[in-house]
Amino acid sequence: MSGQYEKYIVREPKIVDSFEKHASGKYQILMDDDLVPGAEFFIVGGISKRIYQDNPLTKHTHDVNETYLFLSRKGDSEIEVELGDETYNVLPPASIYIPKGVPHIFRYKRIDSPLTVVAIVQGGTYKTFDV
């Protein structure tokens, strides 16, 4: 069925091989202003079954707010998060809100069962800035 709101449904995510300031690997872009013109969110996500961090992530900032959702069975994953100059240990299921301008980086310490990670960035495009 096709209707007036069909243009707001993303049925095929955009797959990219690299994601600026993040570990190399496949990323699924689920929403951006290319997939849905006028979208005010950039959403990327996927399921990890093991750690793919051969090369370190780069601490960076955004000029918009960002939220991360980490979903797994309680205690089956462990993530180290740096926000500004503070470091936190996070055991999913959990979410993290990152205000614009706050330098951040994630390190996946352990993934014992599938971990779903979803990043929701305000704005229709993804832009990073070095710290």
Secondary structure as UniProt FT lines:
FT   TURN            4..5
FT   HELIX           6..8
FT   STRAND          14..16
FT   TURN            20..21
FT   STRAND          27..31
FT   TURN            33..35
FT   TURN            37..38
FT   STRAND          41..48
FT   STRAND          60..61
FT   STRAND          66..71
FT   TURN            74..75
FT   STRAND          77..83
FT   TURN            84..85
FT   STRAND          86..90
FT   STRAND          94..98
FT   TURN            100..101
FT   STRAND          104..111
FT   STRAND          115..122
FT   STRAND          129..130
//
